[in-house]
């Protein structure tokens, strides 16, 4: 029965993906061919609407095929037409489904910075391209040392993406740790946090700089799995009893606007200090989420 459930859920997700990606690509190609910028911008609500229906269908599958409770504490005053930078810890691919279930149609469509290789994922790569998800090289220090010109490519890609996002309500998603948490990675880093890897400040700084006044708040999201970190198969097989999430909303600090993270050492140190303080609070939030007793202001999604 469990294998039958897995096969059925996988089939429904695949069919939904095909049925949503095809019209998504059609609108994206039309947008590409249109001669005037105003007409191109007019296509954005159509693209967003298709993506939100796609996510909504996946959320419905979550409700139909699992008993997983999504317990949320913290910020509830969210804007559908807001301009957010969303920061979250990262442990599993399930994190993305949690964020989509929590925020779909409550804030603008989440847009992720993706590894360039993900463009070649069948159907999904084209869907992400159609939705203007930025694809990044994410070059290693060794690659940059061999070819210093690579250092500026991801910065340029970030600026191009943010220029597009200025014209629309947006929620830019950033897993600031840069990779999924594992015990081995935590030990290798010598991370000072109990539950988190060290945050990478550069990407956050570049987004804040490129968007300028185009963002009005930071949504700080902490995700915890009391029964252990799950896989996507665990979720589809209904082996995830509960997910706990805390959402905090922060204003963008004025002292972090307009700085030169790449060339100004003083500003870079100040920005990293701010990120580290944010991560210390997130680590404490993680501890609180693992507590057996639930806070009084929790809600179940």
ABEGO torsion letter per residue (X at the ends): XAAAAAAAAAAAAAAAAAAAAAAAAAAAAAAAABABAAAAAAAAAAAAAAAAAAAAAAAAAAAAABABBBBBBEBABBBAABBBBBBBBBABAAAAAAAAAAABGABBBBBBBBBAAAAABBGAAAAAAAAGBBBBAGBBAAAAAABAAAAAAAAAAAAAAAAAAAABBBBBBBBAAGBBBBAAAAAAAGBABAABBBBBAAAAAAAAAAAEAABABBBBBBBBBAAEBBBAAAAAAGABABBBBBBBBBBBBAAABGBBAAABAAAAAAAAAAAAAAAAAAAAAAAAAABABBBAABBBX
